[in-house]
Amino acid sequence: MRPALVSWQPGAGHQGIAAAPVTRATRAGGLGPGLRIGPGLTAAGEKMMQNVHLAPEEDEDDLYSGYNDYNPTFDTEDLENDIGFQQAARTSHGRRPPVTAKIPGTSASRPLGTAFGSKATLTSSMGRPMTGAIQDGVSRPMTAVHAAGYTKAAMRGSLFDPLGQARGPAPPLEMKNPDSSEEKIRQLEKKVNELVEESCIANSCGDLKLALEKAKEAGRKERVLVRQREQISTPENINLDLTYSVLFNLASQYAANEMYAEALNTYQVIVKNKMFSNGGRLKVNMGNIYLKQRNYSKAIKFYRMALDQIPSVHKEMRINIMQNIGVAFIKTGQYIDAISSFEHIMSMSPNLKAGFNLILCYFAIGDSEQMKKAFQKLIAVPLEVDYDDKYISTNDDPHTNLLIEAIKNDSLRQIERERKSMAEEYIMTAAKLIAPVIETSFAVGYDWCVEVVKASHYVELANDLEINKATTYLRQQDFNQALETLKMFEKKDSRVKSAAATNLSFLYYLENELAQASNYADLAVNSDRYNPAALTNKGNTVFANGDYEKAAEFYKEALRNDSSCTEALYNLGLTYKKLSRIDEALDCFLKLHAILRNSAQVLHQIANIYEMMDDPNQAIEWLMQLISVVPTDPHVLSKLGKLYDNEGDKSQAFHYYYESYRYFPSNIEVIEWLGAYYIDTQFCEKAIEYFERAALILPTQVKWQLMVASCYRRSGNYQKALEKYKVIHRKFPENVECLRFLVRLCTDMGLKEVQEYMTKLKKVEKLKEIREQRIKSGRDGSARIRKEGNAGGDTGGTKGEKLSAKLKALPGTSEPYESSSSKEIDASYVDPLGPQAERPKTAARKRTEEDDFADEELGEDLLPE
């Protein structure tokens, strides 16, 4: 007979149909005292048990016989009065954990250990196996399996394995099919992303061309990807983020490569596509491109369009766009509109750039009162940086000191320094700009700026403004006021005193008052021993006095304090040249060349040193670098011509001499070489032009006019030559060479003036003989006096030498002799670059080492270190 189905009332829930309660046999074999309430038997379960209807048992051999028998163990109403149960609950016997079941079923079918260690399958009070127990290899069915998560048709003899561990490991994952369309699309997306990243990396490394190529390739692959997606799926599955990033990167690379038309077209594609929600912000980039193209009206238009599309929550971005609009208005000269933009920025979110631009706008329209207000706003901009007091230790705690030392120069501290330096630069520039115009004089304007700065947290800038005031006096050639202003700092703190004394030393050095310059240099060094400018100025004063060893020590100390002091390094190289320590001088200038790559003076010094070392090839190489920096320097070009001439390369020498003459046609050396070159190459007509210019530059020297006449004579133009000789004779009537050529030409041409010129020639020759006799007698007398060795002899010798010099200075005594023989005439001008006894200094004087030194006399020392 089938047992009746268990029924329960609605609301009883699944809690009431958990596994049957576990019974544990006691030592006497009784069931009552060993009763343990199962975890599922709740109040709802008790209520359910009241509604269980048991069916009578008819067949003892039936599999389900006794299933509905009522077990008195489940009578829980009298548990409080059950002595055996209470005793079991108070002892550890009732609290022993059950043994883990080895077969599926409820807790009733678990083999439990008794107090004596025996294990047995519990049976019901009717002597039948409990629910779920195995009898003769057949497992009995369980009730209420749905609530516990089991099935009715459980495998007979199967183990309890709720997690399915008996089934073994999970099968391996299915291999991806590389030929599938989805896999191909996924790989293509990955490749596009990699190309975009490579493009950005190349841009950050400065390889703009490679970055553009990668961006273009990413764009091509992305279009292929979109077509493949459209073929296998709906358009909604297209990766819009990837498309946006590819287009945006391509436009950025176009702009970086200055391909502005292509960049604008690409940005238009993004902006016009409504599927890109934030594409309107890119109009800022389009405005930037128009600003670079100087199309300011369109730039302002796109900036305003971008400003309209950016919500007010993005305050910083809106401020930056308004600043761009103000800059564009400045570019167009619309200063009133620019002022409105910058005033709005300073009222909403003040910053240094907007404040400085506001001052510029008011300066442009000439509003002095508004300039003052804008300067005060600029001073009041918060820097949001920690001041140096934070980095000063107040105790002797080594941990704190170590921490302060670690953060003194970290990246955040460097950012703070940069921000503070930028603020000081803006304030100083603004003060120098407005000081001359806000008051009746620039001195009063500077005083107002100094007072405003002193009232702010930029107190240390007040002294720098005072020094700038002295610099302004210097620019106006008012040296007395500059000196008075700088002398006011003699009683200030050491740093300011050192800066002022350095400038005073520089000023006195320029005025060649070496004693005062040395005194103030000492004051500057004593105030701040680590001031490289002060040490350099002290070295300059010692150098000017000729003590080169001591000057070198000051320059070395300046370099130890500041290795980037280029003035000290340059002057040290000049000092080594004076001391004939050529290798050390070359080392100094090579180091300086590594710092100042395009310094013309450094290149000139290196070339000069190689020339002193008799290495013309290296000298030529460095001079070639020099003319790449200063291609119009006539001195450098003539130096190159001279070196090539010494090497025997006449064509290159002529090229550089001619270039030097073209830029500076008054250099007598260059004119002489070019004239001699044309005479050597038998182009006397061309040489006339250069000698005429030399005669125009030096009209008191007969040499150049004789050369012009000689060129006419050699070219066969005797009439022109005769006229020129006559002109020379009228200017220099005692010139023997001119008279000889006049006699010869008149004789050859059969002119009547020949007798007249012969008479003049004899008189001049006789006068010349008398002069030579006087010179000879003067020399003999001086030699005789020197032999006597008396005190008066020294004076006589000196007088004799003076007389000899005076006689030599007379016209015609040292001019080149030009006889009737053409061979002898040429011999007089074999080397036109040779030294001339009476050649005067010309305007194009060669630069000496002292000149180079004077050019580098710390021009930057006027600015405070």
MARVEXMAR-622551 format. One line per field, with one value per residue (C-alpha): x, y, z. Coordinates in Angstrom, 3 decimals. Example, Ala and Ser with C-alpha at 12.3 -4.5 7.8 and 13.67 -1.06 7.14 Angstrom:
BEGIN
x <- 12.300|13.670
y <- -4.500|-1.060
z <- 7.800|7.140
***
This chain:
BEGIN
x <- 0.000|1.371|1.805|-0.298|1.304|2.567|0.603|1.166|-0.732|0.066|2.526|4.370|7.212|10.161|11.677|9.268|10.229|13.925|15.492|14.021|15.418|18.462|18.218|21.223|21.188|22.097|24.141|20.947|19.777|16.841|15.888|14.336|17.332|19.480|17.067|18.647|16.456|17.416|18.380|15.377|12.730|11.332|8.047|6.596|7.779|5.997|2.828|3.224|3.660|0.279|-1.273|0.408|-2.127|-0.690|-2.087|-2.416|0.330|-0.949|2.074|5.200|7.282|6.334|9.184|7.296|5.919|5.954|6.665|3.711|4.099|4.202|7.419|7.016|10.444|8.905|6.700|8.414|5.703|7.027|10.742|11.054|9.788|11.911|14.686|16.814|16.724|17.599|20.509|21.791|21.479|23.492|26.353|28.788|27.096|24.362|26.766|28.956|29.026|27.543|29.791|29.802|27.452|28.864|25.605|22.953|20.078|18.971|20.726|18.710|20.679|24.126|26.112|26.527|28.978|27.631|29.359|31.142|32.507|30.211|28.722|25.255|22.543|19.704|16.306|12.942|11.060|9.092|12.249|12.261|15.080|14.957|14.129|17.003|18.762|20.118|18.470|19.582|21.405|18.333|18.142|14.877|13.372|13.436|10.661|10.771|13.763|12.720|13.268|16.757|17.671|17.706|15.787|13.409|15.026|18.395|20.834|20.800|24.108|25.420|27.594|26.625|28.111|26.094|28.915|29.239|32.892|32.517|31.932|35.641|37.264|35.395|35.979|38.601|37.455|36.485|39.318|38.710|38.361|40.823|38.947|35.686|34.478|34.099|37.663|38.951|37.057|38.418|42.001|41.467|40.187|43.253|45.535|43.779|44.224|47.915|48.415|46.757|49.012|52.136|51.108|50.754|54.106|55.872|54.374|55.583|59.077|59.099|58.845|55.868|56.178|56.019|53.124|51.144|51.862|50.652|47.517|46.724|47.220|44.931|42.287|42.487|42.177|39.308|37.316|37.909|36.696|33.499|32.714|33.212|30.943|28.227|28.344|27.888|25.871|23.663|25.131|24.356|27.272|29.876|32.481|31.919|34.577|37.217|36.099|36.201|39.701|41.063|39.664|40.704|44.266|44.482|43.354|45.849|48.714|47.705|47.789|51.162|52.599|51.117|48.734|45.973|43.500|43.490|43.213|40.178|38.475|39.003|37.671|34.617|33.887|33.805|31.863|29.133|28.519|25.680|26.563|29.616|28.143|31.167|32.368|31.423|34.287|36.754|35.790|38.348|41.042|39.656|39.827|43.462|44.259|42.590|44.577|47.824|46.696|46.082|42.429|41.392|37.737|37.093|39.115|36.886|33.779|34.805|35.897|32.471|30.715|32.766|31.997|28.259|28.492|30.516|28.372|29.027|30.277|33.494|34.629|38.343|37.799|35.461|38.030|40.738|38.513|37.674|41.379|41.904|39.142|40.862|44.189|42.481|40.944|44.413|45.714|42.997|43.560|40.104|41.423|38.059|36.591|39.762|39.507|35.941|37.102|40.056|38.065|35.505|38.297|39.861|36.486|35.662|39.010|42.018|45.289|48.658|48.324|44.932|46.135|49.236|47.225|44.779|47.671|48.844|45.392|45.126|48.679|47.662|44.739|46.758|44.538|46.992|44.437|43.184|46.803|47.321|44.166|45.137|48.631|47.113|44.905|47.960|49.771|46.742|46.530|46.960|49.921|48.798|52.373|54.102|56.741|60.270|59.378|57.849|61.209|63.096|63.487|62.397|63.689|66.498|64.375|66.450|63.355|61.736|64.961|65.337|61.768|62.255|65.493|63.690|60.882|63.098|63.696|60.997|58.811|56.098|58.660|60.037|56.539|56.115|59.432|58.474|55.102|56.699|59.383|56.749|54.740|57.827|58.643|55.115|55.177|58.644|57.787|54.495|56.187|58.886|56.163|53.823|56.293|57.246|53.608|51.509|53.142|54.834|58.274|59.487|61.178|57.867|56.193|58.845|58.385|54.624|55.246|57.787|55.290|52.586|54.969|56.161|52.542|52.108|53.716|56.300|58.376|61.704|60.834|60.954|64.756|64.902|62.641|65.019|67.933|65.892|65.325|69.097|69.334|66.779|68.928|71.848|69.840|69.082|72.827|72.181|75.120|75.017|71.416|72.236|75.150|73.057|70.303|72.728|74.564|71.295|71.693|74.996|73.154|70.660|70.959|73.891|72.174|70.906|74.138|76.153|73.987|74.214|77.966|78.430|76.644|78.602|81.842|80.725|79.868|83.204|84.999|83.274|84.411|87.978|88.074|89.758|90.344|86.627|85.715|88.059|86.679|83.072|84.054|85.643|82.461|80.332|82.559|82.625|78.821|78.273|81.296|79.231|78.167|79.797|79.166|81.003|83.959|84.053|84.096|86.886|88.818|88.234|89.792|92.804|93.105|93.102|96.010|98.010|97.943|96.746|97.502|95.359|92.603|92.542|92.027|88.979|87.502|88.045|86.316|83.380|83.119|83.239|80.276|78.346|79.561|77.182|78.839|79.847|81.470|83.959|84.759|85.320|87.548|89.486|90.253|91.517|93.656|95.255|96.009|97.781|99.778|100.634|98.904|97.352|96.093|94.219|92.771|91.570|89.967|88.070|86.721|85.736|83.757|82.157|81.310|79.428|77.267|76.962|76.780|76.295|78.500|80.523|83.146|83.772|84.180|86.554|88.698|88.943|89.982|92.528|94.045|94.413|96.100|98.517|99.180|100.127|97.175|95.651|93.298|91.547|91.534|89.830|87.275|86.287|86.190|83.810|81.521|81.890|80.753|77.702|76.766|77.898|78.018|78.576|81.541|84.292|87.065|86.284|86.075|89.436|90.972|89.767|91.222|94.578|94.701|93.845|96.479|99.105|98.085|98.547|94.880|94.581|91.061|89.560|91.598|90.274|86.687|86.827|88.828|86.296|83.391|85.100|85.596|81.932|80.734|83.437|85.164|87.446|89.847|93.242|94.677|91.875|92.088|95.845|95.578|92.867|94.805|97.974|95.994|94.699|98.195|99.597|96.876|97.578|94.239|95.632|92.428|90.528|93.265|92.793|89.397|90.865|93.906|91.704|89.590|92.728|93.877|90.462|90.718|94.347|94.792|98.039|99.905|101.426|101.824|98.265|98.202|101.521|99.971|97.019|99.387|101.483|98.366|97.540|101.118|101.174|97.873|99.310|97.275|100.286|98.284|96.219|99.399|101.081|98.063|98.009|101.729|101.270|98.479|100.695|103.587|101.395|100.352|103.783|106.392|109.372|108.470|111.448|109.585|106.910|109.524|111.473|108.377|107.449|110.934|110.710|107.196|107.942|111.079|109.261|106.400|108.717|107.200|108.855|108.316|111.111|113.802|111.692|111.100|114.775|115.791|113.296|114.498|118.129|117.130|115.085|117.853|120.372|118.053|117.685|121.455|121.743|119.112|120.855|124.148|122.482|121.007|124.380|126.198|123.519|123.981|127.774|127.527|125.191|127.476|130.505|128.664|127.580|131.194|132.272|129.699|129.161|125.848|125.355|125.797|122.447|120.719|122.595|121.646|118.035|118.215|119.871|117.122|114.450|116.155|116.356|112.657|111.786|113.833|112.183|108.788|109.425|107.558|109.189|111.697|109.957|107.615|108.253|110.801|109.438|112.248|112.073|112.445|109.128|110.783|111.918|108.434|106.915|109.521|108.276|104.860|105.650|103.824|100.989|100.182|103.686|104.194|104.268|106.549|104.145|100.731|98.330|95.627|92.368|88.768|88.632|91.059|91.627|89.959|92.430|92.060|91.446|88.548|87.037|87.557|85.841|82.864|82.356|82.706|79.685|76.966|74.480|75.724|73.383|70.635|70.590|71.826
y <- 0.000|3.448|5.885|8.961|12.174|14.602|17.801|21.152|24.312|27.395|29.615|26.765|27.391|25.239|25.652|23.087|20.306|19.949|16.568|14.432|14.951|12.942|10.431|9.195|5.934|6.109|3.621|1.732|1.695|3.977|6.673|9.270|10.530|10.694|12.875|15.922|18.449|18.771|22.194|22.289|21.696|25.136|26.351|26.158|22.548|21.698|23.181|21.141|17.932|18.515|18.321|15.062|12.270|8.792|5.830|2.366|-0.129|-3.412|-5.166|-5.582|-6.603|-3.574|-1.221|1.664|-0.192|1.818|5.010|6.800|5.384|8.059|8.056|9.242|10.764|13.621|14.488|17.710|19.038|17.254|17.743|20.032|17.215|14.534|13.743|11.818|14.626|17.287|15.159|14.714|18.449|19.330|16.938|16.839|13.714|15.699|18.199|15.774|16.560|14.021|11.990|13.077|10.986|8.835|8.250|10.707|11.075|12.926|13.030|10.013|7.667|8.820|6.231|7.682|6.723|5.903|6.622|3.261|4.100|1.728|2.887|1.845|3.041|4.315|2.795|4.104|3.099|0.611|-1.265|-0.134|1.740|5.478|7.512|7.504|4.478|1.676|-1.695|-4.686|-2.403|-0.327|3.262|4.415|7.575|10.815|13.195|16.941|16.672|19.686|22.095|20.741|20.823|17.073|15.014|12.106|9.873|9.667|7.081|4.014|3.599|7.071|9.053|12.314|14.885|18.115|20.085|17.587|16.868|13.213|14.249|15.134|18.290|20.613|20.021|22.332|25.650|25.621|26.919|30.211|29.956|32.443|32.402|33.555|37.024|38.075|37.068|38.983|42.097|41.776|41.529|44.468|46.600|45.667|46.687|50.050|50.787|49.885|52.228|55.096|54.498|54.351|57.619|59.355|57.994|59.167|62.641|62.833|61.824|64.632|62.438|64.261|62.673|59.128|60.108|61.347|58.180|55.976|58.106|57.789|54.017|53.777|55.747|53.383|50.254|51.754|52.333|48.695|47.679|49.711|48.107|44.612|45.338|46.667|43.435|41.034|43.070|46.073|49.608|49.929|47.618|49.995|51.105|54.875|55.477|53.923|55.994|59.167|58.469|57.666|60.851|63.023|61.674|62.161|65.789|66.427|65.003|67.112|70.211|69.237|68.927|72.354|70.803|73.069|72.567|68.772|69.177|71.460|69.037|66.171|68.195|69.101|65.405|64.918|68.082|67.499|63.901|64.060|60.607|62.071|63.685|65.830|66.641|70.297|70.848|70.286|73.673|75.006|73.168|74.566|78.050|77.442|76.512|79.658|81.658|80.163|81.047|84.626|84.364|85.984|86.615|82.923|81.962|84.139|82.663|79.071|79.905|81.353|78.345|76.045|78.213|77.856|74.042|73.606|73.449|75.830|73.030|72.929|76.233|75.899|75.031|77.978|80.309|79.058|79.589|83.117|83.785|82.625|84.960|87.858|87.044|86.944|90.350|91.712|90.374|92.226|95.435|95.303|96.149|97.112|93.661|92.023|94.033|92.793|89.167|89.560|91.540|88.722|86.186|88.238|88.484|84.777|82.978|85.354|84.094|85.590|85.447|87.122|89.830|90.561|90.665|93.042|95.396|95.201|96.153|99.176|100.160|99.981|102.362|104.606|104.408|104.984|104.677|101.335|100.229|100.818|98.869|96.008|95.920|95.655|92.796|91.049|91.414|89.936|86.738|83.800|81.575|78.601|77.632|76.956|79.430|78.595|78.627|75.192|73.748|75.107|72.640|73.929|71.023|68.492|65.475|63.503|61.922|65.331|66.783|63.870|64.324|68.066|67.405|64.896|67.265|70.314|69.520|67.054|67.473|69.367|71.793|72.357|73.146|75.640|77.289|77.543|79.073|81.589|82.458|82.978|85.255|87.330|87.637|88.848|91.382|92.713|93.029|94.751|97.188|98.069|98.552|100.832|102.733|105.365|106.134|105.966|109.069|112.252|110.576|107.017|107.485|108.376|105.479|103.077|104.401|103.709|100.167|99.578|100.692|98.407|95.459|96.064|95.856|92.397|89.025|89.775|91.988|90.713|92.053|95.650|95.640|94.170|96.967|99.513|97.926|98.021|101.682|102.182|100.224|102.544|105.521|103.858|103.454|107.158|107.918|109.322|107.687|109.905|108.967|105.309|105.487|107.240|104.658|101.774|103.336|103.285|99.507|99.661|99.395|96.755|93.024|91.105|89.759|93.127|94.850|92.357|92.864|96.658|96.615|94.307|96.775|99.701|97.871|97.259|100.926|102.159|99.582|100.941|104.427|103.062|103.998|100.785|101.784|102.406|99.325|97.234|98.684|97.895|94.489|93.771|94.994|92.708|89.705|90.360|90.698|87.464|85.236|82.920|85.622|84.577|87.979|89.752|87.372|87.847|91.627|91.380|89.241|91.856|94.623|92.426|91.490|95.165|95.740|92.988|90.394|87.504|84.702|86.297|87.073|83.402|82.440|84.717|83.313|79.749|80.541|82.047|78.844|76.711|78.658|78.584|76.291|77.981|81.413|81.817|85.224|83.801|80.897|83.207|85.568|82.604|81.517|85.019|84.973|81.684|83.206|86.093|83.583|81.641|78.534|77.802|74.276|75.358|78.354|76.074|73.760|76.698|77.898|74.381|73.966|77.329|76.299|73.276|75.706|78.555|76.759|79.879|82.383|84.246|85.417|81.901|80.554|83.406|82.687|78.973|79.752|82.275|79.732|77.154|79.836|80.481|76.727|76.771|74.593|76.527|73.713|73.691|77.493|77.543|74.970|77.012|80.229|78.511|77.770|81.386|82.827|80.576|82.525|85.983|85.740|89.503|90.019|91.556|90.824|87.102|86.994|88.762|86.379|83.430|85.035|85.497|81.865|80.567|82.897|81.507|78.003|78.996|78.782|82.100|81.492|80.895|83.771|86.085|84.951|85.769|88.989|90.163|89.294|91.234|94.216|94.060|94.375|96.829|98.644|100.726|98.042|99.049|95.533|94.040|96.807|96.362|92.582|92.828|95.451|93.362|90.255|92.004|93.274|89.734|88.404|91.205|92.980|96.411|98.197|96.452|97.223|100.974|100.903|99.569|101.874|104.910|103.941|103.584|107.026|108.408|106.853|107.959|111.136|112.127|109.003|109.290|105.526|104.807|107.606|106.412|102.919|104.341|106.099|102.942|100.921|103.419|103.199|99.394|99.152|101.377|104.490|106.856|110.038|109.166|108.176|111.502|113.460|111.482|112.014|115.754|115.798|113.905|116.312|119.307|117.668|116.215|118.436|116.766|113.188|111.746|108.783|111.037|113.356|110.441|109.064|112.506|112.861|109.443|109.898|113.378|112.022|109.089|111.287|114.142|116.796|120.155|119.877|117.345|119.952|121.539|118.204|117.247|120.455|119.793|116.229|117.317|119.749|117.131|114.534|116.987|117.779|114.100|113.625|116.411|114.737|111.404|113.006|114.579|111.282|109.567|112.222|111.976|108.220|108.512|111.076|108.927|105.919|107.939|109.185|105.656|104.536|107.242|105.980|109.257|110.451|113.091|110.484|108.941|112.227|112.729|109.321|110.041|113.332|111.589|109.006|111.703|113.573|110.392|109.745|113.298|112.991|109.666|111.243|113.762|113.151|110.861|109.196|105.866|105.622|102.660|103.498|103.186|103.382|103.235|99.463|97.626|94.746|97.012|98.521|95.091|94.289|97.198|95.477|91.802|91.298|93.811|92.379|93.115|95.642|99.300|101.584|104.481|102.925|104.694|102.967|102.802|102.791|99.052|98.337|94.690|93.323|92.506|90.264|93.332|94.297|90.831|90.994|94.376|93.054|90.347|92.538|91.044|92.792|90.683|91.887|94.845|92.373|91.083|87.591
z <- 0.000|-1.014|1.807|1.884|0.618|3.140|3.002|4.625|5.028|3.007|4.811|6.429|3.997|3.176|6.592|7.964|5.576|6.305|7.005|9.742|13.265|14.236|17.080|18.973|20.906|24.545|26.489|27.485|23.872|24.577|22.132|24.375|26.293|23.108|21.187|19.418|17.696|14.008|12.661|10.395|13.019|13.625|14.949|11.463|11.280|14.491|13.133|9.968|11.930|13.473|10.027|8.945|8.294|8.675|6.699|8.280|7.539|6.023|4.550|6.652|3.699|1.698|0.876|2.371|5.372|8.567|6.718|8.276|11.736|14.365|16.303|19.877|19.607|17.688|20.596|21.630|23.884|27.002|26.350|29.343|31.571|29.872|32.385|29.877|27.306|29.862|31.120|27.564|26.884|30.028|29.247|26.340|25.096|23.419|21.891|19.916|16.209|13.812|11.543|7.902|5.823|3.035|1.168|0.060|2.436|5.507|8.771|9.907|7.673|8.849|10.747|14.226|16.906|20.375|23.568|23.213|19.788|17.881|14.620|13.484|11.221|13.336|12.905|13.791|16.843|14.738|13.801|10.146|8.446|8.553|5.480|2.976|4.543|2.391|2.864|0.827|-1.629|-2.322|-1.141|0.141|-1.341|0.609|1.152|0.570|-1.808|-3.882|-1.028|-0.371|-4.029|-4.699|-7.225|-6.599|-9.158|-7.435|-8.720|-6.493|-4.707|-5.757|-3.369|-1.740|-4.148|-4.124|-5.881|-8.691|-7.971|-8.932|-12.519|-12.914|-14.285|-16.604|-20.284|-21.879|-23.310|-26.882|-29.067|-30.833|-34.514|-36.000|-39.261|-37.746|-38.622|-34.972|-34.205|-37.219|-36.128|-32.597|-33.843|-36.171|-33.287|-31.273|-34.148|-34.515|-30.810|-31.010|-33.973|-32.101|-29.090|-31.279|-32.932|-29.570|-28.349|-31.523|-31.056|-27.467|-28.634|-31.207|-34.328|-35.835|-39.274|-37.902|-35.633|-38.652|-40.634|-37.772|-37.378|-41.093|-40.991|-37.953|-39.869|-42.851|-40.705|-38.740|-41.950|-42.933|-39.473|-39.834|-43.208|-41.813|-38.852|-41.143|-43.147|-40.229|-37.719|-37.327|-37.365|-33.659|-32.863|-34.344|-31.759|-31.763|-29.103|-31.308|-34.309|-32.209|-30.858|-34.341|-35.888|-32.960|-33.010|-36.787|-36.498|-33.696|-35.757|-38.761|-36.563|-35.072|-38.595|-39.492|-42.027|-40.834|-43.706|-43.220|-39.449|-39.810|-42.186|-39.765|-36.844|-38.940|-39.453|-35.679|-34.875|-37.474|-36.376|-33.832|-32.530|-30.787|-27.697|-26.737|-30.228|-29.850|-27.425|-30.234|-31.605|-29.144|-31.107|-34.340|-32.834|-31.895|-35.500|-36.815|-34.250|-35.580|-39.091|-37.858|-38.815|-35.553|-36.361|-37.044|-33.993|-31.803|-33.470|-32.746|-29.208|-28.502|-30.068|-27.845|-24.825|-25.504|-25.601|-22.406|-19.245|-16.388|-14.140|-16.166|-14.738|-15.481|-19.127|-19.605|-18.017|-20.392|-23.419|-22.296|-21.917|-25.515|-26.624|-24.848|-26.529|-29.931|-29.261|-28.393|-31.695|-33.561|-31.579|-29.947|-26.497|-24.990|-25.765|-24.489|-21.262|-20.682|-21.068|-18.714|-16.166|-16.071|-15.526|-12.735|-10.996|-11.329|-11.130|-11.028|-12.444|-13.360|-17.143|-17.198|-14.796|-16.864|-20.108|-18.458|-17.629|-21.235|-22.513|-20.213|-21.200|-24.869|-24.360|-22.009|-18.923|-16.068|-13.246|-14.498|-14.890|-11.190|-10.299|-12.608|-11.069|-7.618|-8.826|-10.239|-6.907|-5.091|-7.187|-4.764|-5.601|-3.502|-2.696|0.588|1.614|2.667|6.384|5.921|4.946|7.970|10.811|14.227|16.338|16.468|15.615|13.053|11.512|10.938|9.584|7.204|5.992|5.426|3.561|1.329|0.347|-0.125|-3.773|-4.736|-7.815|-5.922|-4.532|-8.041|-9.317|-6.497|-7.377|-11.040|-10.167|-7.817|-10.377|-13.057|-10.735|-9.953|-13.643|-14.460|-11.624|-12.497|-16.190|-15.433|-13.045|-15.600|-18.217|-16.311|-14.069|-16.696|-17.623|-14.479|-12.962|-14.142|-14.205|-14.237|-10.844|-9.178|-10.982|-9.725|-6.183|-6.393|-7.647|-4.872|-2.202|-3.602|-3.734|-0.172|1.039|-0.569|0.083|-2.638|-0.315|-1.663|-5.137|-3.890|-3.813|-7.321|-8.540|-7.023|-8.881|-12.089|-11.412|-11.406|-14.652|-16.213|-15.162|-16.939|-20.142|-19.971|-19.572|-16.103|-14.317|-11.253|-10.429|-11.051|-8.644|-5.988|-6.304|-5.978|-3.041|-1.089|-0.773|1.094|4.413|3.316|3.929|2.501|-0.627|-1.806|-0.784|-2.822|-5.928|-5.670|-5.061|-8.046|-10.295|-8.861|-9.527|-13.093|-13.618|-12.304|-14.439|-17.534|-16.559|-16.181|-12.505|-11.477|-7.851|-7.193|-9.196|-7.068|-3.797|-4.674|-5.973|-2.577|-0.852|-3.039|-2.336|1.404|1.481|-0.399|-0.942|-3.135|-5.613|-8.938|-10.531|-7.706|-7.994|-11.762|-11.427|-8.883|-11.344|-14.038|-11.942|-11.172|-14.860|-15.839|-13.453|-15.156|-12.340|-14.496|-12.024|-9.309|-11.830|-12.815|-9.145|-8.843|-12.054|-10.816|-7.515|-9.406|-11.429|-8.278|-6.905|-10.174|-12.946|-15.412|-15.078|-18.721|-18.187|-15.685|-18.000|-20.982|-18.999|-17.612|-21.179|-22.013|-18.878|-19.898|-23.314|-21.608|-19.558|-22.757|-21.386|-24.747|-24.048|-20.920|-22.763|-25.553|-22.990|-21.457|-24.789|-25.886|-22.640|-23.263|-26.818|-25.425|-23.408|-25.945|-29.273|-31.409|-29.631|-32.268|-29.789|-28.493|-32.030|-32.878|-29.819|-30.654|-34.229|-32.965|-30.580|-33.358|-35.473|-32.595|-32.451|-36.180|-37.149|-40.080|-41.103|-37.708|-37.672|-41.083|-39.934|-36.863|-38.888|-41.327|-38.371|-37.312|-40.663|-40.496|-37.343|-38.546|-42.362|-42.851|-40.512|-42.725|-40.243|-40.180|-43.975|-44.354|-41.784|-43.843|-46.967|-45.241|-44.089|-47.556|-49.043|-46.662|-47.737|-51.391|-52.391|-54.261|-55.610|-52.149|-50.750|-53.461|-52.747|-49.034|-49.495|-52.062|-49.725|-46.929|-49.269|-50.276|-46.665|-45.528|-48.439|-46.197|-44.997|-46.436|-46.034|-48.103|-50.747|-51.042|-51.442|-54.098|-56.072|-55.969|-56.990|-60.135|-60.980|-60.632|-62.918|-65.489|-64.952|-64.194|-65.231|-62.412|-59.907|-60.554|-58.798|-55.529|-55.491|-56.154|-53.145|-51.033|-52.179|-51.230|-47.740|-47.207|-49.245|-47.484|-48.614|-52.088|-52.399|-53.551|-56.123|-57.575|-57.865|-59.818|-62.261|-62.534|-63.475|-66.229|-67.527|-67.506|-69.300|-72.124|-71.340|-71.217|-71.547|-68.436|-66.659|-67.512|-66.250|-63.048|-62.440|-62.957|-60.368|-57.937|-58.551|-57.745|-54.434|-53.588|-55.368|-53.619|-54.544|-56.438|-57.981|-59.460|-61.044|-62.511|-64.212|-65.490|-67.025|-68.599|-69.995|-71.375|-73.026|-74.607|-75.780|-76.975|-74.769|-74.034|-70.220|-69.944|-69.197|-66.484|-64.719|-65.012|-63.254|-60.458|-60.203|-59.698|-56.937|-55.128|-55.409|-54.020|-51.102|-50.499|-50.346|-47.760|-45.609|-45.828|-44.789|-41.778|-40.817|-41.201|-39.148|-36.440|-36.254|-36.103|-33.327|-31.283|-31.709|-30.587|-27.519|-26.583|-26.786|-24.382|-21.877|-20.060|-18.671|-21.312|-24.010|-23.254|-23.881|-27.125|-28.339|-27.603|-29.501|-32.438|-32.575|-32.464|-35.315|-37.341|-36.798|-37.875|-41.054|-41.849|-41.415|-44.181|-47.426|-49.913|-47.560|-47.172|-50.145|-52.465|-55.135|-58.625|-61.223|-64.985|-64.934|-64.739|-62.959|-60.143|-59.894|-59.378|-56.772|-54.694|-54.304|-54.190|-50.899|-50.569|-47.146|-45.892|-43.075|-44.137|-42.173|-41.960|-42.439|-40.063|-38.042|-39.944|-38.837|-39.397|-36.572|-35.790|-32.732|-30.014|-27.025|-24.881|-27.164|-26.829|-23.094|-22.888|-24.827|-22.229|-19.159|-17.463|-19.371|-17.451|-14.088|-14.372|-13.707|-10.113|-9.665
***
